[in-house]
Amino acid sequence: MSTWDDRPYKGLRPNEVLKRQKKFLQAYAEHGTISAACRESKISSYAVQGWRHHDAEGFKEKFRLAESDFREMIHDIGLERIRIQKPNDNPVLLLAYLNAHWPEKFRKDPYYANNEAKELISEFKKWHKENSRGGPPEKKADKEEADAKKQAVAEIEELLKRRGSK
């Protein structure tokens, strides 16, 4: 906790700061943005920045709780709207909620993707691309060289078999 002399909001007593913070945080929990909460509570964004930067009177944790309250409120609104939807209504809200609450199944975010499956698909696409075009130029030459070696070995073996049978 900071001392009285090094506060970024000199001139206000701690209980006054706490009242102002409470007013701001209530507005933030209702509106969800700093600018709207500042307008509603008539507190400057500069003061809020100072509170956050210096963690004035434990503001960081209180702000985190206000953010959580706002999220819960919009979550409740969203769920209520999903419940009243008809089967033919636009499913975007429902999909957004599925993405948020079951990301490993519904989100296309690489953070949630199974890396093994992603690597396998990538390798398959690469293999398919190479084989559908005859392979990349450098690999095509290698393949031709390998095929020529195999054919040469087969011809030599055939010659040796004929000589051995005579």
C-alpha positions in Angstrom: 0.0 0.0 0.0 1.3 3.4 -0.8 1.8 6.2 1.7 -0.2 9.4 1.8 2.6 11.5 0.2 3.3 9.3 -2.9 -0.3 9.0 -4.0 -0.9 10.0 -7.6 -4.2 11.5 -6.5 -3.0 13.9 -3.8 -5.6 16.0 -2.2 -8.2 13.3 -1.9 -8.5 11.3 1.3 -8.5 7.5 0.9 -12.2 7.2 1.7 -13.0 9.8 -1.0 -10.9 7.8 -3.5 -12.8 4.7 -2.5 -16.1 6.4 -3.1 -15.0 7.6 -6.5 -13.7 4.2 -7.4 -16.9 2.5 -6.3 -19.0 4.9 -8.4 -16.7 4.3 -11.5 -16.7 0.5 -11.0 -20.5 0.3 -10.7 -20.8 2.2 -14.0 -18.2 0.0 -15.6 -19.9 -3.2 -14.5 -23.1 -1.8 -16.2 -21.6 -0.4 -19.4 -18.5 -2.5 -20.0 -16.2 0.3 -21.3 -14.0 2.7 -19.5 -15.1 5.7 -21.6 -18.8 5.0 -20.9 -18.1 4.4 -17.2 -16.1 7.7 -17.0 -19.0 9.6 -18.6 -21.6 8.0 -16.3 -19.6 8.5 -13.1 -18.1 11.9 -14.1 -14.6 10.6 -13.4 -11.7 11.3 -15.7 -10.1 8.5 -17.6 -6.8 10.0 -16.4 -7.8 9.2 -12.8 -8.7 5.7 -13.8 -5.4 5.2 -15.5 -3.6 6.4 -12.3 -5.6 4.1 -10.2 -4.8 1.1 -12.5 -1.1 2.0 -12.8 -0.5 2.5 -9.1 -3.1 -0.1 -8.0 -4.6 2.6 -5.8 -6.5 1.2 -2.9 -6.4 -2.3 -4.5 -8.1 -1.0 -7.7 -6.7 -3.6 -10.1 -8.5 -6.4 -8.4 -11.7 -4.4 -8.0 -11.5 -3.5 -11.7 -11.1 -7.2 -12.6 -14.2 -8.0 -10.6 -16.2 -5.3 -12.3 -15.1 -6.7 -15.7 -16.3 -10.1 -14.5 -19.6 -8.6 -13.4 -20.1 -7.1 -16.9 -19.2 -10.4 -18.6 -21.8 -12.2 -16.5 -24.4 -9.7 -17.3 -23.9 -9.9 -21.1 -23.7 -13.7 -20.7 -27.1 -13.8 -19.0 -28.6 -11.6 -21.8 -27.1 -13.8 -24.5 -28.4 -17.0 -22.9 -31.9 -15.5 -22.5 -31.9 -14.5 -26.2 -30.8 -18.0 -27.2 -33.6 -19.5 -25.2 -36.2 -17.4 -26.9 -34.9 -18.0 -30.5 -37.0 -19.9 -32.9 -35.4 -22.8 -34.9 -35.1 -20.7 -38.1 -33.6 -17.6 -36.4 -30.0 -16.6 -37.2 -27.7 -19.0 -35.3 -24.8 -16.5 -34.9 -25.4 -15.8 -31.2 -25.6 -19.6 -30.5 -22.4 -20.3 -32.4 -20.6 -17.5 -30.6 -21.6 -19.0 -27.3 -20.6 -22.5 -28.4 -17.2 -21.0 -29.5 -16.8 -19.4 -26.1 -17.9 -22.3 -23.9 -16.7 -25.3 -25.9 -13.7 -23.9 -27.9 -11.9 -27.2 -28.3 -14.8 -28.5 -30.3 -16.3 -25.4 -32.1 -13.5 -22.8 -32.4 -11.2 -22.8 -35.4 -8.5 -21.1 -33.3 -5.1 -22.7 -33.7 -4.7 -22.5 -29.9 -7.4 -25.1 -29.6 -6.6 -27.2 -32.6 -5.1 -30.7 -32.2 -1.5 -30.2 -33.5 -1.1 -33.8 -34.5 -4.1 -33.8 -36.7 -3.1 -30.4 -38.2 0.4 -31.7 -39.0 -1.0 -34.9 -40.5 -3.4 -32.9 -42.7 -0.5 -30.6 -43.7 1.7 -33.5 -44.7 -1.1 -35.1 -46.6 -1.8 -31.9 -48.6 1.9 -31.6 -49.3 2.1 -35.3 -50.5 -1.0 -34.9 -52.6 0.3 -31.7 -54.2 3.6 -33.4 -55.1 2.1 -36.5 -56.5 -0.7 -34.8 -58.5 1.9 -32.8 -60.4 4.6 -35.4 -60.6 6.4 -33.9 -57.6 8.5 -30.8 -57.2 11.3 -30.3 -59.8 14.1 -31.3 -57.5 12.3 -34.3 -56.2 11.2 -35.3 -59.7 14.8 -35.5 -60.7 15.6 -37.5 -57.6 12.8 -39.9 -58.4 13.9 -40.3 -62.0 17.4 -41.0 -60.9 16.2 -43.6 -58.3 14.0 -45.2 -61.0 17.0 -45.4 -63.4 19.1 -47.0 -60.7 16.4 -49.6 -60.0 16.1 -50.4 -63.6 19.9 -50.7 -64.0 20.1 -53.0 -61.0 17.2 -55.1 -62.5 18.9 -55.3 -65.8 22.2 -56.4 -64.2 20.4 -59.0 -62.1 18.7 -60.3 -65.2 22.1 -60.5 -67.0 23.6 -62.4 -64.1 20.7 -64.9 -64.0 21.1 -65.6 -67.7 24.9 -66.1 -67.3 24.4 -68.3 -64.3 21.9 -70.5 -66.1 24.2 -71.1 -69.1 
